[in-house]
Amino acid sequence: MGDVITADEQQAVLAQHQQQLARLTQQHQAALDKRTKELAETDAQYQKQLERIAQTQQTALAQREKKQKDLVASYEHQLALMQVDFKETTMQFSREKKEIDALYRKKLDALNTQMAAMTNKIGELNTLKERFATLAAPAPIKNKMSDSSGRGGPLRPVVFKSSPNAYLEDELDYTIAKISSLNTTALGLQELWATRYQLLTQLPLGAPLPLALGLNSNFGPRVDPITRTVAQHSGIDFVAKVGTAILAAGNGTVLQAGWDGAYGLTVQIKHAEGYISKYAHASKLNVTVGQTVTRGQKIAEVGLTGRTTGAHLHFEVLRHGQFVNPMQVLVVPGSKRTATE
């Protein structure tokens, strides 16, 4: 049989186990107390750190709020200054705009006055031009110097005047439109005048000699200087020295340049409207048949060739083959008659 544990031995082992358990319990309790103390100390440190963090956050938040308030106050101050500056700038701009408007209105009024005067001057010039054109044009073509087309309508003068109550931009646009219209009218008149001038330059209206004219024999019946009998004189005679330049009385084409019997050396020029001018008794010719000449161009020199008693220019004008009085055609300021008919 095996060993048998007695009651005393069992009691001793149990006591020994209880002592060991008491020691372990005491050790565990000491370790637990130590850990609890350590946790309490750590918790206290965490609490202090949390308090410091909270205080730091509150301080930072307070600073941020203060900074934001300061920034808002600064913005509001700057905005107030900008509003004051904007108001002053607006007032200054308004004053300057009024001054500029007044200045431009003054200039616009002056321009309107000038344009009104120019309009009147264009009318006066047109009237004067019509008078000169009618005066210069030979009777058969006077109707071509005036506008005979049918026109009419109410008389409404062109008004150049600004209104102080209207917008300046509208006034400027109105004036510009009137100036444009006036310019169109002036260009139309210029074209019309140029057309009529071109027509007049193609007629034998100019002086056939460059000097002051001395007329010694007129157109029509006269006492012939050679036969001493009454005869028809088909032109007019101008006194001039041999070699004096003979000038084309108008633009045209040379029909004749050579000897023509009693006329001697002669030039004939074909002009517009059926006119022909003839220059006789020349000493020298400067043009040829078919040549185009212009008014005032030298075409020959005064001489005494042909049937003549002395140096002079015999000048004739024909229209559609019929002789006409050159004095009714020529426009020669300052001409004078020096002999009886």
HUHUGI-V322803 format. One record per residue. N is the residue number from 1. RES is the residue in one letter. SS is DSSP state (H for helix, E for strand, C for the rest). PHI is phi in degrees with one decimal (* if undefined). D_LAST is the distance of its C-alpha to the last C-alpha in whole Angstrom. Layout:
# HUHUGI-V322803
N_RES_SS_PHI_D_LAST ; N_RES_SS_PHI_D_LAST
This chain:
# HUHUGI-V322803
1_M_C_*_204 ; 2_G_C_-78.0_202 ; 3_D_C_-70.9_201 ; 4_V_C_-113.6_201 ; 5_I_C_-86.7_199 ; 6_T_C_-83.9_201 ; 7_A_H_-66.8_200 ; 8_D_H_-68.1_200 ; 9_E_H_-64.5_198 ; 10_Q_H_-60.9_196 ; 11_Q_H_-67.1_196 ; 12_A_H_-67.1_195 ; 13_V_H_-64.2_192 ; 14_L_H_-64.1_190 ; 15_A_H_-64.2_191 ; 16_Q_H_-62.9_189 ; 17_H_H_-65.2_186 ; 18_Q_H_-65.6_186 ; 19_Q_H_-63.5_185 ; 20_Q_H_-63.9_183 ; 21_L_H_-64.7_181 ; 22_A_H_-65.9_181 ; 23_R_H_-62.9_180 ; 24_L_H_-62.7_177 ; 25_T_H_-63.5_176 ; 26_Q_H_-63.4_176 ; 27_Q_H_-65.5_174 ; 28_H_H_-62.3_171 ; 29_Q_H_-65.2_171 ; 30_A_H_-64.6_171 ; 31_A_H_-64.2_168 ; 32_L_H_-65.1_166 ; 33_D_H_-63.2_167 ; 34_K_H_-64.3_165 ; 35_R_H_-67.6_162 ; 36_T_H_-63.5_162 ; 37_K_H_-63.9_161 ; 38_E_H_-63.5_159 ; 39_L_H_-63.8_157 ; 40_A_H_-64.8_157 ; 41_E_H_-63.6_156 ; 42_T_H_-63.4_153 ; 43_D_H_-62.0_152 ; 44_A_H_-64.4_152 ; 45_Q_H_-63.6_150 ; 46_Y_H_-61.8_147 ; 47_Q_H_-61.6_147 ; 48_K_H_-62.4_146 ; 49_Q_H_-63.5_144 ; 50_L_H_-62.3_142 ; 51_E_H_-63.8_142 ; 52_R_H_-62.8_140 ; 53_I_H_-62.3_138 ; 54_A_H_-63.1_137 ; 55_Q_H_-64.5_137 ; 56_T_H_-62.9_134 ; 57_Q_H_-63.2_132 ; 58_Q_H_-63.8_132 ; 59_T_H_-63.5_131 ; 60_A_H_-63.0_129 ; 61_L_H_-64.0_128 ; 62_A_H_-63.2_127 ; 63_Q_H_-63.4_125 ; 64_R_H_-63.3_123 ; 65_E_H_-61.0_123 ; 66_K_H_-64.1_122 ; 67_K_H_-63.5_119 ; 68_Q_H_-64.4_118 ; 69_K_H_-62.1_118 ; 70_D_H_-62.6_116 ; 71_L_H_-66.0_114 ; 72_V_H_-63.2_113 ; 73_A_H_-62.7_112 ; 74_S_H_-65.4_110 ; 75_Y_H_-62.0_108 ; 76_E_H_-63.6_108 ; 77_H_H_-65.3_107 ; 78_Q_H_-63.2_104 ; 79_L_H_-62.4_103 ; 80_A_H_-62.3_103 ; 81_L_H_-62.6_101 ; 82_M_H_-64.4_98 ; 83_Q_H_-65.0_98 ; 84_V_H_-63.8_97 ; 85_D_H_-64.4_95 ; 86_F_H_-63.0_93 ; 87_K_H_-63.3_93 ; 88_E_H_-64.8_91 ; 89_T_H_-63.7_89 ; 90_T_H_-62.2_88 ; 91_M_H_-64.7_87 ; 92_Q_H_-65.0_85 ; 93_F_H_-61.4_83 ; 94_S_H_-62.8_83 ; 95_R_H_-64.6_81 ; 96_E_H_-63.8_79 ; 97_K_H_-62.9_78 ; 98_K_H_-63.4_77 ; 99_E_H_-64.2_75 ; 100_I_H_-65.3_74 ; 101_D_H_-59.9_72 ; 102_A_H_-62.8_71 ; 103_L_H_-63.9_69 ; 104_Y_H_-70.0_68 ; 105_R_H_-65.8_67 ; 106_K_H_-64.0_65 ; 107_K_H_-66.1_63 ; 108_L_H_-64.4_63 ; 109_D_H_-62.1_61 ; 110_A_H_-63.2_59 ; 111_L_H_-64.7_58 ; 112_N_H_-61.4_57 ; 113_T_H_-62.5_55 ; 114_Q_H_-63.2_53 ; 115_M_H_-67.2_53 ; 116_A_H_-63.2_52 ; 117_A_H_-64.0_49 ; 118_M_H_-65.7_48 ; 119_T_H_-59.5_48 ; 120_N_H_-62.4_46 ; 121_K_H_-66.1_44 ; 122_I_H_-61.7_43 ; 123_G_H_-62.8_42 ; 124_E_H_-64.3_40 ; 125_L_H_-63.9_38 ; 126_N_H_-64.3_38 ; 127_T_H_-62.0_36 ; 128_L_H_-63.9_34 ; 129_K_H_-62.3_34 ; 130_E_H_-61.6_33 ; 131_R_H_-66.1_30 ; 132_F_H_-64.0_28 ; 133_A_H_-63.1_29 ; 134_T_H_-65.2_27 ; 135_L_H_-66.7_24 ; 136_A_H_-78.7_24 ; 137_A_C_-75.3_25 ; 138_P_C_-61.7_22 ; 139_A_H_-51.7_23 ; 140_P_H_-63.6_25 ; 141_I_H_-119.4_27 ; 142_K_H_-60.6_28 ; 143_N_H_-64.7_31 ; 144_K_H_-81.1_32 ; 145_M_H_-91.4_32 ; 146_S_C_-129.5_34 ; 147_D_C_-88.4_38 ; 148_S_C_-98.4_38 ; 149_S_C_-70.8_42 ; 150_G_C_-70.0_44 ; 151_R_C_-144.2_46 ; 152_G_C_-175.9_48 ; 153_G_C_117.4_51 ; 154_P_C_-67.2_52 ; 155_L_C_-82.8_51 ; 156_R_C_-129.6_53 ; 157_P_C_-60.1_52 ; 158_V_C_-73.6_53 ; 159_V_C_-106.9_56 ; 160_F_C_-111.1_57 ; 161_K_C_-152.1_60 ; 162_S_C_-94.5_64 ; 163_S_C_-107.9_67 ; 164_P_C_-66.5_70 ; 165_N_C_-92.8_72 ; 166_A_C_-87.6_71 ; 167_Y_C_-66.3_72 ; 168_L_H_-60.3_70 ; 169_E_H_-60.1_70 ; 170_D_H_-65.5_69 ; 171_E_H_-63.9_66 ; 172_L_H_-62.9_65 ; 173_D_H_-60.7_65 ; 174_Y_H_-63.6_63 ; 175_T_H_-64.9_61 ; 176_I_H_-60.9_61 ; 177_A_H_-63.1_60 ; 178_K_H_-66.2_57 ; 179_I_H_-63.9_56 ; 180_S_H_-61.4_56 ; 181_S_H_-64.0_54 ; 182_L_H_-64.1_51 ; 183_N_H_-63.1_51 ; 184_T_H_-61.9_51 ; 185_T_H_-62.8_48 ; 186_A_H_-62.7_46 ; 187_L_H_-64.8_47 ; 188_G_H_-63.7_45 ; 189_L_H_-65.2_42 ; 190_Q_H_-60.2_42 ; 191_E_H_-64.8_42 ; 192_L_H_-63.9_40 ; 193_W_H_-63.3_37 ; 194_A_H_-62.8_38 ; 195_T_H_-63.9_37 ; 196_R_H_-70.5_34 ; 197_Y_H_-63.8_33 ; 198_Q_H_-60.6_34 ; 199_L_H_-64.3_32 ; 200_L_H_-64.7_29 ; 201_T_H_-67.6_29 ; 202_Q_C_-91.7_29 ; 203_L_C_-109.3_26 ; 204_P_C_-78.4_23 ; 205_L_C_-102.1_22 ; 206_G_C_-82.2_22 ; 207_A_C_-66.0_20 ; 208_P_C_-80.5_20 ; 209_L_E_-129.0_21 ; 210_P_C_-81.3_23 ; 211_L_C_-100.7_22 ; 212_A_C_-59.0_19 ; 213_L_C_-87.4_16 ; 214_G_E_-114.3_13 ; 215_L_E_-89.8_10 ; 216_N_E_-114.6_8 ; 217_S_E_-158.5_6 ; 218_N_C_-93.2_6 ; 219_F_C_-79.4_8 ; 220_G_E_110.8_8 ; 221_P_E_-63.1_8 ; 222_R_E_-157.2_6 ; 223_V_E_-83.9_8 ; 224_D_C_-61.1_10 ; 225_P_C_-68.8_11 ; 226_I_C_-103.7_15 ; 227_T_C_-86.1_16 ; 228_R_C_62.3_13 ; 229_T_C_-118.0_13 ; 230_V_E_-70.4_11 ; 231_A_E_-147.0_11 ; 232_Q_E_-80.4_11 ; 233_H_E_-100.5_10 ; 234_S_C_-84.0_13 ; 235_G_C_-150.6_12 ; 236_I_E_-131.4_10 ; 237_D_E_-112.0_11 ; 238_F_E_-112.3_13 ; 239_V_E_-73.9_14 ; 240_A_C_-162.2_18 ; 241_K_C_-78.9_21 ; 242_V_C_-59.1_23 ; 243_G_C_95.9_26 ; 244_T_C_-63.4_24 ; 245_A_E_-65.7_25 ; 246_I_E_-99.8_23 ; 247_L_E_-112.0_24 ; 248_A_C_-65.7_25 ; 249_A_C_-77.1_23 ; 250_G_C_-170.3_26 ; 251_N_C_-65.1_30 ; 252_G_E_172.7_30 ; 253_T_E_-121.5_32 ; 254_V_E_-71.3_30 ; 255_L_E_-92.6_30 ; 256_Q_E_-143.2_29 ; 257_A_E_-152.3_29 ; 258_G_E_170.9_29 ; 259_W_E_-78.5_27 ; 260_D_C_-140.3_25 ; 261_G_H_53.9_24 ; 262_A_H_-63.3_21 ; 263_Y_H_-76.5_20 ; 264_G_C_69.0_23 ; 265_L_E_-67.6_25 ; 266_T_E_-135.3_24 ; 267_V_E_-122.3_25 ; 268_Q_E_-119.8_25 ; 269_I_E_-124.0_26 ; 270_K_E_-91.1_28 ; 271_H_C_-114.5_28 ; 272_A_H_-74.6_30 ; 273_E_H_59.5_29 ; 274_G_H_77.8_28 ; 275_Y_E_-88.5_25 ; 276_I_E_-134.3_24 ; 277_S_E_-110.9_21 ; 278_K_E_-131.7_20 ; 279_Y_E_-125.5_20 ; 280_A_E_-116.9_19 ; 281_H_E_67.9_20 ; 282_A_E_-72.2_23 ; 283_S_E_-97.2_26 ; 284_K_E_-155.6_28 ; 285_L_E_-107.9_29 ; 286_N_C_-115.5_31 ; 287_V_C_-133.5_32 ; 288_T_C_-128.6_34 ; 289_V_C_-60.5_33 ; 290_G_C_90.2_35 ; 291_Q_C_-74.4_35 ; 292_T_E_-89.3_34 ; 293_V_E_-125.4_32 ; 294_T_C_-120.2_31 ; 295_R_C_-56.6_28 ; 296_G_C_86.9_28 ; 297_Q_C_-76.4_30 ; 298_K_E_-71.7_29 ; 299_I_E_-117.1_28 ; 300_A_E_-167.0_26 ; 301_E_E_-129.4_25 ; 302_V_E_-59.9_22 ; 303_G_E_-149.6_22 ; 304_L_C_-142.3_21 ; 305_T_C_-80.7_23 ; 306_G_C_83.0_22 ; 307_R_C_-84.1_19 ; 308_T_C_-156.2_17 ; 309_T_C_-102.9_16 ; 310_G_C_179.0_17 ; 311_A_C_-68.7_18 ; 312_H_E_-170.3_16 ; 313_L_E_-109.5_16 ; 314_H_E_-95.8_15 ; 315_F_E_-120.7_15 ; 316_E_E_-122.5_16 ; 317_V_E_-133.7_18 ; 318_L_E_-121.8_20 ; 319_R_E_-133.2_23 ; 320_H_C_52.8_26 ; 321_G_C_83.0_24 ; 322_Q_E_-108.4_21 ; 323_F_E_-67.4_17 ; 324_V_E_-126.1_16 ; 325_N_C_-69.1_13 ; 326_P_H_-58.0_14 ; 327_M_H_-68.2_13 ; 328_Q_H_-87.2_16 ; 329_V_C_-112.6_18 ; 330_L_C_-64.7_18 ; 331_V_C_-113.9_20 ; 332_V_C_-128.0_19 ; 333_P_C_-58.8_20 ; 334_G_C_85.7_19 ; 335_S_C_-70.1_16 ; 336_K_E_-142.5_13 ; 337_R_E_-98.5_9 ; 338_T_C_-117.1_10 ; 339_A_C_-146.7_7 ; 340_T_C_-78.5_4 ; 341_E_C_-73.4_0
